[in-house]
Amino acid sequence: MKTKRRVCLQAAAILFAGIWIYWPALHGAKLWDDNLTQFPHVNFNLAGLAKIWSGAVDFNYYPLKTTVQWFQWLMWGDDTLGCHLTNVGLHVLSSLLFWRLLARLGVRWAWFGGFLFAVHPLAVESVAWMSEIKNTLSLPLLLLAMIAFVSYDENRSAGKLLLSLLCFLAAMLCKTSVVMFPVVILLYCWWKRGRIGLADVCASAEFCVISLILGLVEIGFQQRVGMAGENLNVGGIFSRLAAAGLSVVFYLWKFLLPIGLMPAYPRWPVVHPSSAQFLPWLALGALVGWLWTKRKSWGRDALFGLGFFGVNLLPVLGLIPMAYLRISWVADHFVYLPMLGLAGLVAAGAGVLADRLTRLRRGLSAPLAAFAVIVLCTLCLASRRYAAIFRDSGALWSYELRQNPQAWIAHHNLANLYFSQPGQEANAIAQYEIALRLKPDLAEAHNNIALLLVRQPGQQANAIVHYEAALRFKPDYAEAHNNLALLLASQPGRQADAIAHYEAALRFKPDYAEAHNNLAVILASEPGRQADAIAHLEAALRIRPDYVNAHYNLGVLLAAQPGRQADAALQFRAALKFNPDYAPAKEALQQLQRNDR
């Protein structure tokens, strides 16, 4: 009974710490790529689910994660509290499962390891940033897979192996960075028995198949959608190797001394690496070599913990290019999973030290326990303070610029914040211009400056210059094609150019409902192009059935055709169904009714 009570109190401590740390961010606004607007147009039916699982509504192939976000939107809409609570709850669950896993592995201070992971500042970005649900959702599934595999390894139960396989598959469908789990399995088998047998390799085979298939799918998504042909400026293989070595040391240091954390770290200049930038690999190799000589004793535990850390870092070290590398080589959310190896290693080491101190003299372990409590309390305070900057974009990016004034992503995102605020157009343009000085090929900044210039009298020519710059750096930028076409369509004699840009937008983004609608408006004014205009409006409504303006425009076109008045009335009523206050549709419907009388 005493043991059960202690376990309950320890679990409650982890839960309380998690809630207390993230309380300042629980009502936080959307940040960066916290995109909830992708879900309203995904229908709540099997077709909507099929659209998610086909990969049509996300930049990565994480369909299980996206399905969870879809349900979140259906439950809470734009209210972010539920999303934040979900992330915190999943993080706490992972901490408890990690505690359970360490206990199964025989770690004496297993609870300390779970608590350390729960309160470590490196976890804050993944938990306080809503879109990182891919981290917080994939991790408990992966831990369940590992716990099930440990059970399988103990009694060779086929059911436990199947459970482990299903949990791993679910984790992969949340985030592909868990792809190294088959290697972790083999590492565990070596740690337990000192060798990897044929049975261990066979047991990991099914996991390897899942890793290979979904890993290749994700690489394809990154190249086709995430990077979309963008020049990431990551250099060749030697540049990426230098950056990878620096990244490993960076993460080790930040785990041991988590100060100076920031959402976007300065990007190291390694495109032309120096010899000194390869020294981390020599140091890491020497460390592993020394631990290997101790593998018959405590070195095996150290190799297991560091191996787990290193193996799970491999997918995010930049050896395979990914979109985030245009911002930085490192990010806190990349180390959310790998740092479990370090937290477990610290817990195991603390447990061994406590046992040795107790054997030397009763009561000697008390100072170690007191020191551990001080460390955990310090980390709690640091994490809570850091979590507070994730409450809104202004706090986040202002903090970033205090830490890293040359962060183009911070200037760009601060400009996006000003962009959405009335009367802040000048500040938005100023921030976009700073971002462009730091990163001249930032197509999104050119596009957004143009959108602001269009609103100002006499600035249309400058707006066209920026739209053209955006398309020069990113020729498949569908939104810029659409925006430029809108501007050109308003200028005499530029209708053909506008049509060409609308068609380019649809070539690069066939499900772009706004471009279909806008192209239809121009085609409707062209002699003999009314049928094409109707076809584009119907395409827009297939993509977005609640597109009010497209319903109205289609109604206007149908009303002008003999015998189509009833069809036109249906479109006007559909517009009013989605927006009862839409005056043009009311007036058009009333006019049809008067004509009928």
SVG drawing of the C-alpha trace seen along z (x, -y; Angstrom):
<svg xmlns="http://www.w3.org/2000/svg" viewBox="-46 -58 87 75">
<polyline fill="none" stroke="black" stroke-width="0.4" points="0.0,0.0 2.9,-2.4 4.5,-1.7 1.2,-2.3 0.7,-5.6 4.3,-6.7 3.8,-5.9 0.5,-7.9 2.2,-10.9 5.1,-10.7 2.7,-10.6 0.8,-13.5 4.1,-15.5 4.8,-15.0 1.2,-16.0 1.3,-19.1 4.7,-20.1 3.6,-19.8 0.5,-22.0 2.4,-24.5 5.1,-24.9 2.8,-25.4 0.1,-27.4 1.4,-30.7 1.0,-29.3 -2.3,-27.4 -4.4,-30.3 -1.7,-31.1 -2.5,-32.3 -1.6,-30.6 2.1,-30.8 4.1,-30.5 2.7,-27.5 -0.1,-26.7 -2.5,-26.5 -6.1,-25.7 -7.6,-27.2 -6.7,-24.0 -9.5,-22.0 -12.9,-23.9 -12.9,-22.8 -12.3,-19.1 -15.7,-17.6 -16.6,-15.6 -17.2,-12.4 -15.3,-9.5 -14.4,-11.7 -12.8,-14.2 -10.8,-11.5 -9.7,-10.2 -8.5,-13.6 -6.4,-13.7 -5.0,-10.2 -4.2,-11.0 -1.8,-13.7 -3.7,-16.5 -4.0,-18.8 -0.5,-18.9 3.1,-19.5 4.2,-16.2 2.7,-12.7 1.5,-12.6 -2.1,-11.5 -2.8,-10.3 -1.5,-13.5 -3.6,-15.5 -6.7,-13.5 -6.3,-14.3 -5.9,-18.0 -9.0,-17.8 -11.0,-16.4 -9.6,-19.2 -10.8,-21.8 -14.3,-20.1 -14.4,-20.3 -12.9,-23.7 -12.6,-25.6 -10.1,-28.5 -10.1,-28.2 -6.5,-27.2 -7.0,-26.1 -8.1,-22.6 -5.0,-22.2 -2.6,-23.4 -4.2,-21.1 -3.9,-18.2 -0.1,-18.9 0.5,-19.2 -1.5,-16.0 0.4,-14.1 3.7,-15.3 2.8,-14.3 1.7,-10.9 5.0,-10.5 6.8,-11.4 4.9,-8.7 5.5,-6.1 9.2,-7.0 9.2,-6.5 7.5,-3.1 10.0,-2.1 13.0,-3.0 11.6,-0.9 11.2,2.0 14.8,1.6 15.9,1.8 16.8,-1.9 16.9,-2.6 15.9,-6.3 13.3,-5.8 10.9,-8.4 13.7,-11.0 14.2,-10.3 10.5,-10.7 10.4,-14.0 13.5,-15.3 12.0,-14.8 8.7,-16.4 10.4,-19.6 13.4,-20.0 13.4,-23.3 14.4,-21.6 10.8,-20.1 9.1,-23.5 9.0,-24.3 7.4,-20.9 4.7,-21.3 3.9,-25.0 3.9,-25.2 0.6,-23.7 1.7,-22.4 4.4,-20.3 1.6,-17.9 3.4,-15.6 6.1,-15.3 3.8,-15.0 1.5,-12.5 4.2,-10.3 6.2,-9.9 3.7,-8.1 3.0,-5.8 6.7,-5.1 7.2,-4.5 4.2,-2.1 5.9,-0.3 9.2,-0.1 7.5,1.1 5.6,3.8 8.8,4.9 10.5,5.3 7.6,7.5 7.9,9.5 11.7,9.9 11.0,11.3 8.4,13.9 8.4,14.1 4.7,13.3 3.6,12.9 0.8,10.6 3.2,8.2 5.3,8.1 2.2,7.3 1.2,4.6 4.7,3.1 4.5,3.1 1.0,1.4 2.1,-1.3 5.2,-2.0 3.1,-2.2 0.8,-4.7 3.8,-6.7 5.3,-6.8 1.9,-8.1 2.3,-11.0 5.9,-11.9 8.5,-10.1 11.4,-11.1 10.7,-8.0 12.0,-6.1 15.0,-4.8 13.1,-2.6 14.2,0.7 17.8,-0.3 16.8,-1.1 15.4,2.4 18.7,3.9 20.6,1.5 18.4,2.7 19.0,6.4 22.8,5.7 22.6,3.9 20.6,6.7 22.6,9.7 25.9,8.2 25.2,9.4 22.6,9.2 21.3,12.6 19.4,13.8 16.1,13.9 16.6,10.2 17.2,9.3 14.1,11.2 12.0,9.5 13.1,6.1 12.4,7.0 8.8,5.9 9.7,2.6 12.3,2.0 9.7,2.5 7.5,-0.2 10.4,-2.5 11.6,-2.1 8.2,-2.6 7.0,-5.6 10.5,-7.1 10.6,-7.1 7.1,-8.6 8.2,-11.4 11.3,-12.2 9.1,-12.4 6.8,-14.9 9.7,-17.0 11.1,-17.3 7.8,-17.8 5.9,-20.0 8.1,-21.0 11.1,-22.2 9.3,-22.5 12.6,-23.0 13.7,-25.8 17.5,-26.3 18.2,-25.5 21.9,-26.6 23.1,-23.5 26.1,-22.8 27.4,-19.3 27.8,-16.2 30.9,-17.6 29.0,-20.7 26.2,-18.7 28.6,-16.3 30.2,-19.3 26.9,-20.7 25.7,-17.3 28.7,-17.0 28.3,-20.5 24.6,-19.8 25.2,-16.7 27.6,-18.6 25.1,-21.6 22.3,-19.3 24.5,-17.6 25.5,-21.0 21.9,-22.4 20.7,-19.3 23.4,-19.7 23.1,-23.5 19.7,-24.7 20.3,-28.4 20.0,-30.7 17.2,-28.7 15.4,-30.3 12.8,-29.4 15.3,-29.9 19.1,-29.5 21.7,-31.3 22.6,-29.2 26.3,-28.2 28.3,-29.0 29.4,-25.6 28.7,-25.7 32.5,-25.8 33.5,-24.0 36.8,-24.5 38.9,-21.6 38.0,-22.7 34.3,-22.1 34.9,-18.4 36.5,-18.2 33.2,-17.2 33.2,-14.0 36.7,-13.2 35.7,-14.0 32.5,-11.9 34.4,-9.0 37.0,-9.1 34.2,-9.1 32.4,-6.1 35.8,-4.3 36.6,-4.8 33.1,-3.7 33.5,-0.6 36.5,0.5 34.2,0.3 31.4,2.3 31.7,5.2 30.6,3.0 29.1,-0.4 30.1,-1.4 27.3,0.7 24.7,-1.4 26.4,-4.6 26.6,-3.3 22.9,-2.4 21.8,-5.9 24.1,-7.8 23.3,-5.4 19.6,-6.0 20.3,-9.8 22.5,-9.6 20.5,-7.1 17.3,-9.2 19.1,-12.4 20.2,-11.0 17.0,-11.8 17.1,-15.5 20.8,-16.3 20.4,-17.6 22.3,-14.7 19.1,-14.3 17.9,-17.9 14.6,-19.1 12.7,-22.4 13.7,-23.6 17.3,-23.8 16.7,-27.1 16.2,-28.6 18.8,-26.8 20.7,-23.5 19.2,-22.9 15.9,-23.3 14.7,-22.3 11.8,-20.3 14.3,-18.1 15.8,-16.8 12.4,-16.1 12.7,-12.3 16.5,-11.9 16.9,-13.5 15.1,-10.6 18.4,-8.7 20.2,-11.4 17.5,-11.7 17.6,-7.9 21.4,-8.0 21.3,-10.7 18.6,-8.7 20.6,-5.5 23.8,-7.2 22.2,-9.0 20.7,-5.6 24.1,-3.9 25.7,-6.8 23.0,-6.8 23.5,-3.0 27.3,-3.4 26.9,-6.2 24.4,-4.2 26.8,-1.3 29.6,-3.5 27.6,-5.0 24.0,-5.2 22.6,-8.7 25.3,-9.7 22.7,-9.6 20.6,-12.3 22.7,-15.2 22.5,-13.6 18.7,-13.5 18.6,-17.1 20.8,-18.2 18.5,-16.3 15.5,-18.2 17.3,-21.5 18.1,-20.7 14.5,-19.7 13.1,-22.9 15.5,-25.0 14.5,-23.4 10.8,-23.9 11.4,-27.6 13.4,-27.9 10.8,-26.0 7.9,-28.0 9.7,-31.3 10.5,-30.0 7.0,-28.7 5.6,-32.2 7.1,-33.5 4.9,-31.2 1.8,-33.0 1.6,-35.0 3.5,-35.9 4.6,-39.3 6.2,-37.9 7.8,-35.0 9.4,-37.0 10.4,-40.0 12.2,-37.5 13.8,-35.9 15.1,-39.2 16.6,-40.1 18.5,-36.8 19.2,-36.7 18.8,-40.1 19.8,-38.5 17.0,-36.0 15.2,-36.7 12.4,-34.3 11.7,-36.5 11.5,-39.7 9.3,-38.0 6.9,-36.6 6.8,-39.8 5.9,-41.5 3.1,-38.9 1.8,-39.9 1.8,-43.6 0.3,-42.7 -2.9,-41.5 -3.2,-44.6 -5.0,-47.7 -2.7,-50.8 0.5,-48.7 1.2,-48.6 4.4,-50.7 5.8,-48.6 5.0,-45.4 6.8,-46.7 9.8,-47.8 10.1,-44.3 9.7,-42.6 12.4,-44.8 14.8,-43.8 13.9,-40.1 14.7,-40.6 18.1,-42.2 18.9,-39.1 17.4,-36.7 16.9,-38.3 15.3,-35.3 12.4,-35.2 9.5,-35.0 6.8,-35.2 8.1,-38.6 8.1,-40.0 4.5,-38.7 3.3,-40.3 5.0,-43.6 3.2,-43.7 -0.1,-43.0 0.5,-46.0 1.6,-48.3 -1.5,-47.5 -3.6,-49.2 -1.6,-52.4 -2.4,-54.9 0.2,-55.1 2.1,-52.0 0.8,-49.5 3.9,-49.5 6.1,-48.8 3.7,-46.0 4.2,-44.4 7.9,-44.6 7.7,-42.6 5.3,-40.1 7.6,-39.5 10.5,-39.1 8.6,-36.6 8.0,-34.6 11.6,-34.9 12.7,-33.2 9.8,-30.8 8.3,-30.2 5.6,-27.8 4.3,-30.2 0.6,-29.9 -0.5,-32.6 1.8,-35.1 0.6,-34.2 -3.0,-34.7 -2.3,-38.0 -0.4,-39.4 -3.2,-38.4 -5.7,-40.2 -3.6,-43.4 -3.1,-43.0 -6.8,-42.4 -7.5,-45.9 -5.3,-47.6 -6.4,-48.4 -5.0,-46.1 -3.5,-43.5 -6.4,-41.0 -4.4,-38.4 -1.5,-38.7 -3.9,-38.2 -5.4,-35.1 -1.9,-33.7 -1.0,-34.1 -4.3,-32.6 -3.7,-29.6 -0.1,-29.3 -1.5,-29.4 -3.9,-26.6 -1.2,-24.6 0.9,-24.6 -2.1,-24.3 -5.0,-22.7 -7.3,-22.8 -6.8,-26.6 -10.5,-27.6 -9.8,-31.4 -7.8,-31.2 -10.7,-29.3 -13.2,-31.9 -11.0,-34.9 -10.2,-33.4 -13.9,-32.8 -14.6,-36.5 -12.3,-37.5 -13.4,-34.8 -17.1,-35.9 -16.2,-39.2 -14.5,-37.6 -16.7,-37.0 -17.6,-33.3 -15.8,-32.3 -18.9,-32.0 -18.9,-28.2 -15.3,-28.2 -16.1,-30.6 -18.9,-28.4 -16.6,-25.4 -14.1,-27.2 -16.8,-28.3 -18.1,-24.8 -14.5,-23.6 -14.1,-26.2 -17.3,-25.0 -16.2,-21.3 -13.1,-22.3 -14.9,-24.7 -18.7,-24.1 -19.1,-27.0 -17.4,-29.5 -20.0,-32.3 -18.5,-34.6 -18.2,-31.6 -21.9,-30.7 -22.9,-34.3 -20.7,-34.6 -22.1,-31.3 -25.6,-32.5 -25.0,-35.7 -23.6,-33.8 -26.5,-31.3 -29.1,-34.1 -27.9,-35.6 -28.5,-32.4 -31.9,-31.5 -33.8,-28.9 -31.2,-28.8 -33.0,-31.2 -33.9,-28.3 -30.3,-27.2 -29.2,-30.7 -31.7,-31.0 -30.2,-27.8 -26.8,-29.4 -27.9,-32.6 -29.7,-30.6 -26.6,-28.6 -24.6,-31.8 -27.1,-33.0 -27.1,-29.7 -23.4,-30.1 -23.6,-33.9 -27.2,-35.1 -26.1,-38.8 -24.5,-38.7 -26.3,-41.6 -25.5,-41.0 -27.0,-37.5 -30.1,-38.9 -30.6,-41.6 -30.0,-39.1 -32.5,-36.6 -35.1,-39.4 -34.5,-40.5 -35.1,-37.0 -38.3,-36.7 -39.5,-40.0 -38.8,-38.9 -40.8,-35.7 -43.8,-37.7"/>
</svg>
